[in-house]
Amino acid sequence: MTELPADLGAAVRRLAEGRQGLSDSSQRISEHYRQRGASRQVIGGADDAIAYALSRMPATYAAVSAVLDEVQVRAPNFAPRTLLDAGAGPGTAAWAVAEAFEGIASTLMDHNRSFLELAGHLAEGTALAGAELLKADLGQFELAKRYDLVTCAYALTELSDAEMLVSAERLWRHSDGLLAIIEPGRPRDYQRLMAVRRRLIELEGRVLAPCPHQQECPLTEPDWCHFSVRLNRSREHMRMKGGTLGYEDEKYSYLVVARPGIGASAPGRVLRRPEENKFSVTLALCGADGLETRVVPSRNKPAFKAAKRLDWGDATGSNLR
Ligand SMILES: C[S@@+](CC[C@H](N)C(=O)[O-])C[C@H]1O[C@@H](n2cnc3c(N)ncnc32)[C@H](O)[C@@H]1O
């Protein structure tokens, strides 16, 4: 289970100390995001930004980390030296990237001053200490530089359909290597991500993950492509969320698009939790030829063993036959 890096968790707790009402703010903020509200209506000051870091940052961090794990498998030679984290909030994705790619130089961009200030405080004395903080709008920014890696986590969801496409084009233009977009795992956000996917393919992007192909997504409503990551809930996190479970499952959808020559997409992807009994494992797969339900019988021992190891979201190889 993914957790926030120890120094980040400690910095959030330190900044939260002595502030009253954070638990109420956290619950209000989580509810606001559940209702698809935008950050600007709910993050108006330092306390709100800290409440976000306490309640939502562990989950968005876990989702971004899961996507970066996949990036490292799909593109093992990719060694980015510069990052633009757009819609950075408190710097969640930049933290996950700094864990995955040591020594990367980070630029954190957001239009919310309270978030940027918090990002700056959290970065003090850590691997993100030299990060550049930029106040800019996703739909209008134009930077002189291009970045090896561009991330945009849980931010496009806050834009209208038209703004989202314009912003995605800008993000892509600013990326020299990979663009990773992570969104909430809801049908609406998946549908919109597919519009972004179409547009980026038109702009000669290659989809590295999660899709094993560059064709239209074969899923039809009410199905949608999304994944899940389990994260530990710390004591503060449980208090903020008002829950008793020691973990939570964060659902997300994502898209990693690459410039030519970077990495290779997987032959297949597991789209749901596999069903297993003593006789077989049943896998819902997306592959180069579209959707497939593959039943792997226990009598095919090597394939059965390989299938039993697979989970929702995993890439598949040629070892299932
Ligand atoms: C839900 S938060 C996600 C923050 C962070 N990326 C994470 O994953 O925890 C959405 C972020 O997008 C930013 N955002 C939304 N619309 C934006 C825009 N038009 N320009 C720049 N930032 C924007 C918000 O200010 C907020 O920081």
The ligand as an SDF file (V2000), in Angstrom:
LIG
                    3D

 27 29  0  0  0  0  0  0  0  0999 V2000
   -8.2030   18.5470   -6.9930 C   0  0  0  0  0  0  0  0  0  0  0  0
   -6.8340   19.5920   -7.0650 S   0  0  0  0  0  0  0  0  0  0  0  0
   -5.5210   18.4740   -7.4690 C   0  0  0  0  0  0  0  0  0  0  0  0
   -4.2070   18.9360   -6.9650 C   0  0  0  0  0  0  0  0  0  0  0  0
   -3.0510   17.9670   -7.1630 C   0  0  0  0  0  0  0  0  0  0  0  0
   -2.6970   17.8620   -8.5640 N   0  0  0  0  0  0  0  0  0  0  0  0
   -3.3690   16.6170   -6.5980 C   0  0  0  0  0  0  0  0  0  0  0  0
   -3.4470   15.6510   -7.3790 O   0  0  0  0  0  0  0  0  0  0  0  0
   -3.5380   16.4870   -5.3820 O   0  0  0  0  0  0  0  0  0  0  0  0
   -7.0570   20.4370   -8.6170 C   0  0  0  0  0  0  0  0  0  0  0  0
   -5.9940   21.4800   -8.8500 C   0  0  0  0  0  0  0  0  0  0  0  0
   -6.1410   22.0360  -10.1540 O   0  0  0  0  0  0  0  0  0  0  0  0
   -5.9730   23.4280  -10.0620 C   0  0  0  0  0  0  0  0  0  0  0  0
   -6.6680   24.0760  -11.1810 N   0  0  0  0  0  0  0  0  0  0  0  0
   -7.9660   23.9630  -11.5310 C   0  0  0  0  0  0  0  0  0  0  0  0
   -8.2380   24.7320  -12.6060 N   0  0  0  0  0  0  0  0  0  0  0  0
   -7.0690   25.3340  -12.9490 C   0  0  0  0  0  0  0  0  0  0  0  0
   -6.7010   26.2350  -13.9760 C   0  0  0  0  0  0  0  0  0  0  0  0
   -7.5980   26.6880  -14.8620 N   0  0  0  0  0  0  0  0  0  0  0  0
   -5.4230   26.6580  -14.0410 N   0  0  0  0  0  0  0  0  0  0  0  0
   -4.5000   26.2170  -13.1310 C   0  0  0  0  0  0  0  0  0  0  0  0
   -4.7910   25.3680  -12.1390 N   0  0  0  0  0  0  0  0  0  0  0  0
   -6.0650   24.9200  -12.0460 C   0  0  0  0  0  0  0  0  0  0  0  0
   -6.6090   23.7780   -8.7300 C   0  0  0  0  0  0  0  0  0  0  0  0
   -6.2270   25.0720   -8.2590 O   0  0  0  0  0  0  0  0  0  0  0  0
   -6.1020   22.6420   -7.8550 C   0  0  0  0  0  0  0  0  0  0  0  0
   -4.8480   22.9230   -7.3380 O   0  0  0  0  0  0  0  0  0  0  0  0
  1  2  1  0
  2  3  1  0
  2 10  1  0
  3  4  1  0
  4  5  1  0
  5  6  1  0
  5  7  1  0
  7  8  2  0
  7  9  1  0
 10 11  1  0
 11 12  1  0
 11 26  1  0
 12 13  1  0
 13 14  1  0
 13 24  1  0
 14 15  1  0
 14 23  1  0
 15 16  2  0
 16 17  1  0
 17 18  1  0
 17 23  2  0
 18 19  1  0
 18 20  2  0
 20 21  1  0
 21 22  2  0
 22 23  1  0
 24 25  1  0
 24 26  1  0
 26 27  1  0
M  CHG  2   2   1   9  -1
M  END
$$$$
